[in-house]
Amino acid sequence: MNEIIVQVDEMAPDGAALTARLTDAPDTEAGTNMGTGAVATFLGICRGEGGKLEALELQHYPGMAEAQLERIARQTLSSTGATAIAIHHRHGRVLPGEPIVAVVATSPHRKAAIEAVDTVMDYLKTDAPFWKRERWANGETSWVDAKPSDDAARAARADKH
């Protein structure tokens, strides 16, 4: 099947809808989805930081963000054995408790689907052209950088693949 779905917009990501899009798609000439035996999903939610965070503001580089997400998905498909990947990343103002990103992967068996979702998230944290600004309840703002742990996870994944 090797299907890739990439969506970047201001809408809240819906993991169930992405799952349906991947699993309803036929992957054989007979028109049935017989190759999918596993679906793994990840839904990233904006943390409230104990009531201190008012909102997260996500900016992106239109066109470049979608192209990079597609590259990440394509590389992940080839390195994990997953058969399809869907990524929906939000931009704009996100309130605590609201979803930021959904990643769904399918494969014949669970390990490839789980690894694919984990791989996509490692690369999204470090390689995708999104900029995050935290808007705090006290009126201050701060830009969010990738954490050293994100860089380390991405480096370990790159060494593995």
N, C-alpha and C positions, 0 to 999 in steps of 0.2 A: 504494500500500500504506500508507504513512505509519504504520507500526506503531512503538510505543514500549514498551520493556520496561525497568522500573526495579526493581532489587532492592537492598536494604540489609540485610545480616545479618552474622553472624560467620563465615560460610563463605568459603573461599578462592574468589575469582572464577575462572571457567573460561571463557576466551575462545572455545575450541572449542565448548563447549556453547551459548554465546550465539549464535555464528555459525550453528550448526545450527538453533537456534530461529528465527532470522530467515530463513535461506535455505530451510528446509523449509516455511515458511508460504506458502500460495498467495496470489498477488496479482492474479489475474484470475478471472473467473467460470468459466473453463474448469478452474480448479484447478491450474494450473501456475505456477511462479515464473519467468515469462518476462521480467519487467522488471528483474531484478537481473543486472547485468553486472559488478559490482565489490563487493568486501567489503574494508573496511579495519578493522584491529583495533589496539588498544593495550592492553598489560598493564603496569600499574605495579607495580614490585617494591620491597619494603622494602630499602633499602641498609643494609649493615652498618657503614659508616663505618670501614673498616679494622679491624674487630673491636672497635671502641669502643662500638658501640650494642648493647645487650642486647635491646631491643624497642621497638616503636612502639605507643603506646596511642591508639586512635581512639575518640572519643566523638561522638555525634550527637544531634540533637533529633528523636526519632521522630515520624513524620508530617510534620513540616516538611521534613526532609531529603528524603524521597521526593517530596514536592510540588515542592520546588525542583529536584530532578534532572529531574522530568517537565517543568517549565517550561523548563529549559535544553535538554532534548531537543526540545521542541516548537519553540522559537525557532530551534534549529539546523536542524531540518527545513525550516522556512520560508525560511531564509536561504542554504542551501547547495545545495538540490536533491537531498539524500539522500532515500531512500524509507523507511528504517527505522533506528532507533537503539536499542541496548540498552546499559544501564549497570548494572554490578553493583559496588557499593562496599561494602567491608568495614568493620566496626567491631569494637572489642575489641582484644585483644592480638595484634600481628603481629610475628613474628620475622624477622630478616634473611633475605632470600632468598625470603620468602613473598609472594604477590601481595596487593596492596591494592585495586586497581581494574582493571576490564576495561571497555573501551568498544568497541562494534562498530557500524559503520554500513554500510548497503548503498545502492547507487544504480545507475542504468543505466551510468554511466561512472566511472572511477577518481578523477578529480579531486574530484568532489562527495563521495565516500565518505571520501577522505583529509582533505579540508577539514572535514568534519563531525566526525571523530574529534578533530582538532586543536582545533576550536572548542569542543567539549564539554570537553576537558581545560583549555583556557584559562579557561572559566567555572567548572569544578569547583574549580580552585585558589583562586579569589577569591570565589565567590558561594555555594558550598554550605555548609550549616551543619554542618561537621565540625570537631572540635578535635583536634589531634594533640599528644601529649606524648611526648617522647623519654625513654626510660629507659636511662641510660648504664651501662656495665659497672662504673664506679667508684661506683655508687649514686646519683649525681646525676640529677635530672630537669630537663627544660626544655620549655616550650611552643613550638610551631612556628608562626610567623606566615607569611603569604604574603610571598614575596620581592618586592623592587621589580621584578624582571624579570617575575614573574607578573602584577603590576598593570599593567605596561607592555604586555604581550601582550594582556591582556584589554581595555585601553583602545584599543589599535590595532584589535582585532577589532570592538569596539563602533563605532568610527568607520567601519570598512569596511562594516558591515552596518547 
